Amino acid sequence: MQVTSYGQTTPCDSAYSVVDEMPKFGKEDFDLMLYFAKHLQFGSCGLDEMKILTWTIDRTGNMINIDAPSLEGQCRQKIIEQLKAFPRWKPGRLNGKPVCVKMSFRMCIKTG
């Protein structure tokens, strides 16, 4: 499986769902939620219904293959563009080696 990199890093030839050490954002478990709350702007998308965001963390900790499959139009593009600028993560590891890990995140987003 080839994962699109959006020019941010080298592509992944495969991506895992579960690994020995999952990718980590920040130092604490809640750092991801804090970053979303402080940095994601939804504009007319607001916050109302549960939607899923997906991405892959590559071997170097970059978010690639970012998608918001349950959103459409400007809301989808706006969120994807913001996630492309996300800071680097600590990459996931399998058998002690960094690997690509596909991730998903459920979030309340008003679509209209």
Backbone as a printed PyTorch tensor [residue, N CA C, xyz], in Angstrom:
tensor([[[  0.8380,  -1.1860,   0.0000],
         [  0.0000,   0.0000,   0.0000],
         [  0.8750,   1.2380,   0.0000]],

        [[  0.7550,   2.0590,  -1.0000],
         [  1.4930,   3.3120,  -1.0850],
         [  0.6540,   4.4140,  -0.4490]],

        [[  1.2430,   5.2000,   0.4190],
         [  0.5340,   6.2860,   1.0950],
         [  1.0330,   7.6070,   0.5300]],

        [[  0.1260,   8.4630,   0.0760],
         [  0.4780,   9.7560,  -0.4980],
         [  1.1020,  10.6530,   0.5580]],

        [[  2.1550,  11.3680,   0.1880],
         [  2.8740,  12.1480,   1.1900],
         [  2.6080,  13.6440,   1.1340]],

        [[  1.8900,  14.1640,   0.1460],
         [  1.6560,  15.6040,   0.0220],
         [  2.9760,  16.3890,   0.0080]],

        [[  4.0600,  15.7760,  -0.4120],
         [  5.3370,  16.4580,  -0.4880],
         [  6.0040,  16.7110,   0.8430]],

        [[  5.4530,  16.1950,   1.9410],
         [  6.0060,  16.4740,   3.2610],
         [  7.1620,  15.5510,   3.6290]],

        [[  7.1570,  14.3440,   3.1170],
         [  8.1550,  13.3560,   3.5200],
         [  8.1260,  12.2080,   2.5240]],

        [[  8.9560,  11.2130,   2.7320],
         [  8.9250,  10.0690,   1.8270],
         [  7.6810,   9.2350,   2.0700]],

        [[  7.1320,   8.6110,   1.0040],
         [  5.9180,   7.8050,   1.1720],
         [  6.1840,   6.5260,   1.9700]],

        [[  5.1190,   5.9970,   2.5090],
         [  5.1810,   4.7330,   3.2450],
         [  4.7780,   3.6120,   2.2990]],

        [[  5.5020,   2.5060,   2.3240],
         [  5.1140,   1.3780,   1.4780],
         [  4.0300,   0.5340,   2.1430]],

        [[  3.8730,   0.6670,   3.4470],
         [  2.7780,   0.0310,   4.1700],
         [  2.5310,   0.8220,   5.4500]],

        [[  1.3230,   0.6960,   5.9850],
         [  0.9790,   1.4080,   7.2170],
         [  0.2550,   0.4420,   8.1400]],

        [[  0.6340,   0.4290,   9.4030],
         [  0.0390,  -0.4400,  10.4120],
         [ -1.0930,   0.2860,  11.1320]],

        [[ -1.9760,  -0.4750,  11.7330],
         [ -3.0350,   0.0900,  12.5710],
         [ -2.6610,   0.0350,  14.0400]],

        [[ -1.9550,  -1.0170,  14.4290],
         [ -1.5280,  -1.2090,  15.8170],
         [ -0.0670,  -1.6430,  15.8020]],

        [[  0.7460,  -1.0070,  16.6450],
         [  2.1600,  -1.3480,  16.7610],
         [  2.5530,  -1.4000,  18.2310]],

        [[  3.7670,  -1.8590,  18.4990],
         [  4.2500,  -1.9670,  19.8830],
         [  4.1760,  -0.6240,  20.6070]],

        [[  4.6710,   0.4150,  19.9640],
         [  4.6120,   1.7730,  20.5080],
         [  3.8620,   2.6350,  19.5000]],

        [[  2.6680,   3.0850,  19.8610],
         [  1.8700,   3.9220,  18.9670],
         [  2.4990,   5.3130,  18.8680]],

        [[  2.2890,   6.0130,  17.7330],
         [  2.7960,   7.3830,  17.6110],
         [  2.2570,   8.2400,  18.7480]],

        [[  3.0520,   9.2100,  19.1440],
         [  2.6470,  10.0700,  20.2550],
         [  2.8620,  11.5220,  19.8730]],

        [[  1.8520,  12.3350,  20.2060],
         [  1.9550,  13.7660,  19.9840],
         [  2.1830,  14.4420,  21.3260]],

        [[  3.2400,  15.1980,  21.4300],
         [  3.5310,  15.9110,  22.6750],
         [  4.0400,  14.9790,  23.7590]],

        [[  4.0360,  15.4880,  24.9830],
         [  4.5650,  14.7280,  26.1200],
         [  3.4740,  14.0240,  26.9090]],

        [[  2.2770,  14.5970,  26.9290],
         [  1.1670,  14.0470,  27.7090],
         [  0.0770,  13.5350,  26.7850]],

        [[ -0.7580,  12.6310,  27.2670],
         [ -1.8310,  12.0640,  26.4550],
         [ -2.8170,  13.1220,  25.9620]],

        [[ -3.0320,  14.1890,  26.7170],
         [ -4.0100,  15.2060,  26.3430],
         [ -3.4310,  16.3010,  25.4410]],

        [[ -2.1440,  16.2600,  25.1100],
         [ -1.5280,  17.2910,  24.2770],
         [ -2.1680,  17.3830,  22.8900]],

        [[ -2.6060,  16.2600,  22.3340],
         [ -3.2670,  16.2790,  21.0310],
         [ -4.5680,  17.0800,  21.1040]],

        [[ -5.3670,  16.8320,  22.1240],
         [ -6.6310,  17.5610,  22.2890],
         [ -6.3730,  19.0560,  22.5040]],

        [[ -5.3730,  19.3890,  23.2940],
         [ -5.0380,  20.7950,  23.5250],
         [ -4.6090,  21.4790,  22.2280]],

        [[ -3.8200,  20.7900,  21.4280],
         [ -3.3780,  21.3700,  20.1640],
         [ -4.5680,  21.6070,  19.2440]],

        [[ -5.4540,  20.6180,  19.1330],
         [ -6.6600,  20.7880,  18.3130],
         [ -7.4630,  21.9920,  18.7960]],

        [[ -7.6770,  22.0980,  20.0950],
         [ -8.4840,  23.1920,  20.6520],
         [ -7.8580,  24.5590,  20.3790]],

        [[ -6.5410,  24.6560,  20.4320],
         [ -5.8670,  25.9420,  20.2590],
         [ -5.6290,  26.3160,  18.8020]],

        [[ -5.4370,  25.3400,  17.9140],
         [ -4.9370,  25.6470,  16.5830],
         [ -5.8830,  25.3630,  15.4180]],

        [[ -6.8730,  24.5220,  15.5920],
         [ -7.7700,  24.2550,  14.4650],
         [ -8.8890,  25.2860,  14.4390]],

        [[ -9.0770,  25.9150,  13.2930],
         [-10.1320,  26.9040,  13.0840],
         [-11.1720,  26.2790,  12.1720]],

        [[-12.4260,  26.2830,  12.5930],
         [-13.4670,  25.6330,  11.8200],
         [-14.3480,  26.6010,  11.0540]],

        [[-14.2960,  27.8940,  11.3600],
         [-15.1140,  28.8810,  10.6610],
         [-16.5760,  28.4780,  10.6570]],

        [[-17.1810,  28.4220,   9.4700],
         [-18.6020,  28.0730,   9.3550],
         [-18.8630,  26.6020,   9.6510]],

        [[-17.8090,  25.7990,   9.8180],
         [-18.0090,  24.3830,  10.1310],
         [-18.5070,  24.2130,  11.5640]],

        [[-18.1270,  25.0910,  12.4760],
         [-18.5960,  25.0190,  13.8610],
         [-18.2370,  23.7220,  14.5500]],

        [[-18.9460,  23.3850,  15.6110],
         [-18.7340,  22.1360,  16.3520],
         [-20.0900,  21.5510,  16.7180]],

        [[-20.4800,  20.4520,  16.0930],
         [-21.8070,  19.9220,  16.3590],
         [-21.9450,  18.4040,  16.2400]],

        [[-21.4710,  17.7850,  15.1840],
         [-21.6840,  16.3540,  15.0350],
         [-20.3670,  15.5940,  14.8920]],

        [[-20.3820,  14.3120,  15.2570],
         [-19.1670,  13.5090,  15.2390],
         [-18.7370,  13.2040,  13.8080]],

        [[-17.4910,  13.4560,  13.5190],
         [-16.8860,  13.1530,  12.2270],
         [-15.5440,  12.4770,  12.4820]],

        [[-15.0510,  11.7630,  11.4950],
         [-13.7820,  11.0640,  11.6380],
         [-12.7320,  11.7230,  10.7560]],

        [[-11.5630,  11.9770,  11.3390],
         [-10.4040,  12.4530,  10.6080],
         [ -9.4120,  11.2960,  10.5650]],

        [[ -8.7180,  11.1150,   9.4490],
         [ -7.7340,  10.0390,   9.3450],
         [ -6.4120,  10.5960,   8.8220]],

        [[ -5.3270,   9.9560,   9.1970],
         [ -4.0080,  10.3120,   8.7040],
         [ -3.0660,   9.1590,   8.9910]],

        [[ -1.8760,   9.2460,   8.4430],
         [ -0.8140,   8.2920,   8.7280],
         [  0.3510,   9.0750,   9.3080]],

        [[  0.9500,   8.5390,  10.3520],
         [  2.2000,   9.0960,  10.8860],
         [  3.3190,   8.2920,  10.2450]],

        [[  4.1860,   8.9760,   9.4960],
         [  5.2520,   8.2510,   8.8050],
         [  6.4100,   7.9290,   9.7490]],

        [[  7.4420,   7.3180,   9.2060],
         [  8.5970,   6.8670,  10.0150],
         [  9.3570,   8.0120,  10.6790]],

        [[  9.1910,   9.2390,  10.1590],
         [  9.8950,  10.3830,  10.7450],
         [  8.9930,  11.2320,  11.6260]],

        [[  7.7080,  10.8420,  11.7650],
         [  6.7930,  11.5560,  12.6430],
         [  5.9140,  12.5900,  11.9600]],

        [[  5.9490,  12.6620,  10.6280],
         [  5.0990,  13.6010,   9.8930],
         [  3.7230,  13.0070,   9.6410]],

        [[  2.7040,  13.8700,   9.6510],
         [  1.3440,  13.4590,   9.2770],
         [  1.2510,  13.4780,   7.7640]],

        [[  0.8560,  12.3530,   7.1740],
         [  0.6630,  12.2550,   5.7340],
         [ -0.6780,  11.5740,   5.4670]],

        [[ -1.0830,  11.5410,   4.2190],
         [ -2.3340,  10.8860,   3.8190],
         [ -3.5090,  11.3520,   4.6810]],

        [[ -3.5870,  12.6530,   4.8740],
         [ -4.6110,  13.2590,   5.7290],
         [ -5.9420,  13.2880,   4.9940]],

        [[ -7.0190,  12.9070,   5.6920],
         [ -8.3390,  12.9300,   5.0710],
         [ -9.4150,  13.1590,   6.1260]],

        [[-10.5210,  13.6690,   5.6640],
         [-11.7270,  13.8430,   6.4840],
         [-12.8600,  13.2370,   5.6590]],

        [[-12.9180,  11.9000,   5.5830],
         [-13.8120,  11.2310,   4.6370],
         [-15.2990,  11.5180,   4.8370]],

        [[-15.7000,  11.8980,   6.0290],
         [-17.1200,  12.1370,   6.2660],
         [-17.5090,  13.6070,   6.1100]],

        [[-16.5610,  14.4460,   5.6950],
         [-16.8430,  15.8650,   5.4320],
         [-16.7820,  16.1360,   3.9370]],

        [[-17.4020,  17.2250,   3.5200],
         [-17.3950,  17.5980,   2.1120],
         [-17.0400,  19.0640,   1.9590]],

        [[-16.6850,  19.4430,   0.7580],
         [-16.5160,  20.8370,   0.3870],
         [-15.4740,  21.6010,   1.1750]],

        [[-15.8150,  22.8620,   1.4790],
         [-14.8710,  23.7600,   2.1360],
         [-14.4770,  23.2880,   3.5280]],

        [[-15.4120,  22.7120,   4.2730],
         [-15.0810,  22.2280,   5.6160],
         [-13.9850,  21.1710,   5.5370]],

        [[-14.1320,  20.2460,   4.6140],
         [-13.1450,  19.1800,   4.4530],
         [-11.7790,  19.7490,   4.0810]],

        [[-11.7530,  20.6140,   3.0590],
         [-10.4870,  21.1800,   2.6170],
         [ -9.8260,  22.0260,   3.6930]],

        [[-10.6180,  22.7980,   4.4190],
         [-10.0860,  23.6690,   5.4660],
         [ -9.4030,  22.8450,   6.5630]],

        [[-10.0390,  21.7780,   6.9940],
         [ -9.4720,  20.9320,   8.0440],
         [ -8.2210,  20.2090,   7.5450]],

        [[ -8.2670,  19.6740,   6.3170],
         [ -7.1010,  18.9830,   5.7580],
         [ -5.9100,  19.9360,   5.6690]],

        [[ -6.1260,  21.1520,   5.1780],
         [ -5.0330,  22.1240,   5.0630],
         [ -4.4070,  22.4320,   6.4220]],

        [[ -5.2210,  22.5660,   7.4530],
         [ -4.6930,  22.8410,   8.7910],
         [ -3.9140,  21.6480,   9.3400]],

        [[ -4.4030,  20.4560,   9.0890],
         [ -3.7000,  19.2750,   9.5800],
         [ -2.3700,  19.0650,   8.8560]],

        [[ -2.2590,  19.5120,   7.6130],
         [ -0.9910,  19.4030,   6.8750],
         [  0.1250,  20.1880,   7.5670]],

        [[ -0.2430,  21.2290,   8.3100],
         [  0.7510,  22.0660,   8.9990],
         [  1.0290,  21.5850,  10.4270]],

        [[  0.4970,  20.4420,  10.7890],
         [  0.6380,  19.8960,  12.1410],
         [  2.1060,  19.6420,  12.4710]],

        [[  2.5160,  19.8960,  13.7150],
         [  3.9020,  19.6040,  14.1220],
         [  4.1980,  18.1000,  14.0700]],

        [[  5.4510,  17.7910,  14.1060],
         [  5.9220,  16.4140,  14.0410],
         [  5.5240,  15.6330,  15.2970]],

        [[  5.2440,  14.3560,  15.1240],
         [  4.9330,  13.4120,  16.1940],
         [  6.1610,  12.5630,  16.5110]],

        [[  6.1160,  11.8430,  17.6060],
         [  7.0720,  10.7750,  17.8610],
         [  6.5270,   9.5760,  17.0850]],

        [[  7.2880,   9.0410,  16.1160],
         [  6.7430,   7.9770,  15.2760],
         [  6.4700,   6.6900,  16.0440]],

        [[  5.5630,   5.8910,  15.4870],
         [  5.2840,   4.5780,  16.0600],
         [  6.4470,   3.6310,  15.8210]],

        [[  6.5250,   2.5900,  16.6530],
         [  7.6210,   1.6170,  16.5210],
         [  7.0710,   0.1990,  16.5640]],

        [[  7.6670,  -0.6350,  15.7380],
         [  7.3630,  -2.0580,  15.7300],
         [  8.6940,  -2.7930,  15.7880]],

        [[  8.8400,  -3.6590,  16.7790],
         [ 10.1080,  -4.3700,  16.9970],
         [ 11.2850,  -3.4010,  17.0930]],

        [[ 11.0370,  -2.2390,  17.7220],
         [ 12.0880,  -1.2560,  17.9550],
         [ 12.3960,  -0.3380,  16.7850]],

        [[ 11.7540,  -0.5480,  15.6370],
         [ 12.0370,   0.2590,  14.4560],
         [ 10.8560,   1.1680,  14.1370]],

        [[ 11.1240,   2.4280,  13.7040],
         [ 10.0290,   3.3250,  13.3410],
         [  9.2870,   2.7960,  12.1150]],

        [[  7.9520,   2.8600,  12.1680],
         [  7.1070,   2.4060,  11.0690],
         [  5.9850,   3.4130,  10.8430]],

        [[  5.3270,   3.3030,   9.7060],
         [  4.1630,   4.1340,   9.3970],
         [  2.9370,   3.5570,  10.0880]],

        [[  2.1270,   4.4340,  10.7000],
         [  0.9410,   3.9930,  11.4310],
         [ -0.2530,   4.8240,  10.9930]],

        [[ -1.3110,   4.1530,  10.5420],
         [ -2.5550,   4.8220,  10.1650],
         [ -3.3570,   5.0950,  11.4270]],

        [[ -3.8680,   6.3140,  11.5490],
         [ -4.5910,   6.7220,  12.7450],
         [ -5.9250,   7.3450,  12.3620]],

        [[ -6.8570,   7.3340,  13.3040],
         [ -8.1250,   8.0260,  13.1010],
         [ -8.5000,   8.7370,  14.3960]],

        [[ -9.3130,   9.7730,  14.2420],
         [ -9.6830,  10.6020,  15.3750],
         [-11.1250,  11.0340,  15.1830]],

        [[-11.9620,  10.8110,  16.1680],
         [-13.3620,  11.2570,  16.1210],
         [-13.4570,  12.6310,  16.7690]],

        [[-14.1860,  13.5210,  16.1070],
         [-14.2860,  14.8800,  16.5880],
         [-15.6350,  15.4660,  16.2180]],

        [[-16.1560,  16.3140,  17.0790],
         [-17.4200,  17.0030,  16.7900],
         [-17.1770,  18.1520,  15.8400]],

        [[-17.8310,  18.1290,  14.6700],
         [-17.6920,  19.2020,  13.6890],
         [-19.0560,  19.4660,  13.0870]],

        [[-19.5080,  20.6980,  13.1670],
         [-20.7720,  21.0890,  12.5410],
         [-20.5110,  21.3470,  11.0570]],

        [[-21.3230,  20.7650,  10.2020],
         [-21.0720,  20.8520,   8.7710],
         [-21.8500,  21.9490,   8.0740]],

        [[-22.6350,  22.7200,   8.7590],
         [-23.3720,  23.7430,   8.0370],
         [-23.8860,  24.8430,   8.8450]]])
